[in-house]
Amino acid sequence: MSRTPTARRVPPAQVAILLREAINRVNRRLRQTRPIGELTIAQISALQSLDSAGALTPRELSDAERVQPPTMTKIVNRLDERGLVQRTPHPTDGRQVILAASPEGRQLLEEYRRVRDEWLARRLATLTAEERETVQRAAEILTRIAKD
């Protein structure tokens, strides 16, 4: 039984490198596929964290985004100026606030997702049906890998 070149066994460490590089390239292209001049990548990321978490304190948001609190304060202030976040008093600590994506912020995120999904769908449409099936299977496997 002969193997085709694509069926050769590749060590997991080499697959990890290939996969990381491919994911990084696709992710970079997706980040670039956004309305120009709207929000910075850091602002989008913070807004997405708020959207997925529901609500966070500024400290929780800075921890989630892995940035220093003063940096997060600047990001949140810019989002607040645009009406993309809501601040509500903390229920037990009067010195703190709870941040959440505003309806306008969630709507903006939906637009960003739509633009990125359309770009990716156009790219996938250039593949063969077999390649799209392979990508779909890979997406399912990557989802399993990413679960904690």
HELIX and SHEET records of a PDB file:
HELIX    1   1 PRO A    5  ALA A    7  5                                   3    
HELIX    2   2 PRO A   12  GLN A   32  1                                  21    
HELIX    3   3 ILE A   41  ALA A   53  1                                  13    
HELIX    4   4 PRO A   58  GLU A   65  1                                   8    
HELIX    5   5 PRO A   69  GLU A   81  1                                  13    
HELIX    6   6 PRO A  103  ALA A  125  1                                  23    
HELIX    7   7 ALA A  129  ALA A  146  1                                  18    
SHEET    1   A 2 VAL A  85  PRO A  89  0                                        
SHEET    2   A 2 VAL A  97  ALA A 101 -1                                        
END                                                                             
